[in-house]
């Protein structure tokens, strides 16, 4: 499949696809709770009965499947599971900090409590290659072309060359794995969302510096000048995934777009706009990355936002401190038309219609961290839930009506806490529960309020 998003999705859309898009957008709004009634996977009656039996402020542990459990490895800085209204499922992908760098993509279905691997890790775990490219022999030769490698560095470089030859290709102006996936995937941080109009998972920083013509030349022994000249500059750091085709798409465009730089950004699909918001306020790159844009995936159209009367994100985040800094987590409330962002002890809001950021709360009991906490909007209870299983406050709820946090103690079993357990999660509108998956079959769910109350 050609990895190309240069042509807008509008012309190829069939009448059926457009119908599905309109339906998906409708489901993403006021009809969330029926979204997954006829999902893509058959439900387990026992799981559904357990979920249906939950009352207000009630938690439950789902029964662990017997035998070998198929589920993705957890990756830190990858705790977000985007909800897909048109599929009734949630997705997971990304690269861990030091332990795992695979380009696999998974889909979770709560009604059957099953994970489904949509894309197997092409090339397996890329973490060894990452260490050689960024910190080992390749880094050494990049900085000092005449450097002499040690025997260990030569052995590691030879291993990397063999892996690269087997798994990596450069074609059509970009470098990918042989099945078209990203090389050495980065963290998702919070820049990971699903667009039900385009039926695409969108990952703002899916590509890493390893997927470049320069590295391809270094490892294959080809001319860097020749390969760099063949590189297509319309390819961006952003990747998409098509769950129907089970295929990665390296996003490219000739339209003006966000630079897509900096670590620790956020992305959120806004149903009323039919667009995704990209926000970054990162000082971890030079120069710093301070941007806010909307992205319409079906029209391939970007528009820069200048909030608070035209002020730049840098001023709002670093000087006035009324907008979040890097490594935030965000969630959107269609009921209020506001994006809520959390970072450490602070809570911020972005009003879509007013185009305005505001800092609305500081609470020392809250400690939002994109490598540890899970943040989502619960539309039935009209609160934003923050889970921090290893923190002082395990569960808290934020209300836009009061701009205050409430510490929650659910009825039922507490979140399982094991030494090496970390959670990923999301809010499931179809079953009206907040879902935390701790890998190896440990799934904890929480219902703040029954639907209709």
C-alpha positions, 0 to 999 in steps of 0.5 A: 500500500502506498503510504500517501496522504497527500491527496485529500480523502474526500474524492476516494470516499464512497457513498457508504464511507461518507455515510459511515463518517456521518454516523461515526460523527453522530455517535461521537456526539450525543449517542455515545452509549449505543456506539458499540452495541454491534461492535466489530467483535462479539461480546461475552455475555458474562462480561456485559452482565458484570458491566451492566450490574455496576451501580454508581461509584462502583468498581470491578475487576474483570475475570482474567482469561485462562491460559496465555493472554494476548495483550500488548506490552505496556510502554511508559509515556504511552498510557492513552487509549483512543476511543473509536466511536465507529468501532466501539473499541480503543487502540494502543501503540507506541514505544517505551522509554528504555525497554521496547520499541515496536510498531505493533498496533492493538485494539481492545474490545471491552464487551469481550475483554479481548485484545486484537493485534492489528499489526504485528511488530515489523522487525520485532523490538527495535530497542537495540537498534535505537541504542546503536543509532542514538548512543552507540557506534552510529552516534560515534561515527556521526559525531566523529567520522574518523573515530575508531570503533571498539570491538564491542561497537563493531559487533553491535554495528554489524548486528544493526546492519544485519537487522536493517538489511532484513527489515528496512527499505527506502522507497518513494522518498522515505524510510520504513519497515518492509511492511510500511511501518515506522522505524524505532517508534517514539512514545505516543505521549498524549499526541494520539487520537482517533478520527471517526470521520477519516477512520484513522488512528492519528499519531502526531510523533510516530516517526523517530529520527532513525527513519531518515535517509541519513541513517539509512545511508550510515547503516547500509554504506550508501552515499548520504548525499545521494539518499538525502537528495531522494528524500521526499520533504512532504513526509512529516513526523506524523503517522496514521493507522487504518484499522480496516486495512490494518496498515500504517500510513506515513502522513505526507502533505504539501499543504501548510501544517504544524511543524510537529516538533517537540516531545510531550504534545497532545492531540484530541478529536473535536466532534463538533469541528470534525477536526483534531487539535494539536497542541505542544509547548515543549522546551525539550527541543531547540528551538522550543516548539510552541504551536496550536493547530486544528487538523482536518484529516478528510480535507488534509487541511491545517489551521493555526490557532492563536488563542487569547487574542492572538498571543503565542503559545510560548507566552501563554505557557511559559510567561503567563502560565495560563496554558499547559507546558510539555507532557500534558494530558488532555480530554474533551467535553462536548457538553461544555465545548472545552478541552481540559488539560492536566499537568502535575498539580495544575488544571487548564481549560481551552474554550473551543468557541472563545479560543481561550486558555485559562488556568482554573485549578491547582491542587497538590493532591493531584499529580498528573504525569503522562508516564504514570496517570490516565486521564479521560472524560466521563460523559455520563457523570460529566466529570474528568477522571484521573487515575494514578494507581501508584500515586498518593491519590489513586482516583480523582474527578474534576468538574467543569461546573465547579472547577474543583477536584474530588477524591474518589473512593469507589465501592468495590475492589481497589485498583490492583497494584503490583511492583511493575504494573502500569496502567493504560486506559480510556473511558468507554461510552458504550458501556459507561465505564472508565477502563484501566488495563494493567496488562496480563489480564488485569482490567479494572473498571469504574462507573461514576454514574449510571447512564440517564441519571 
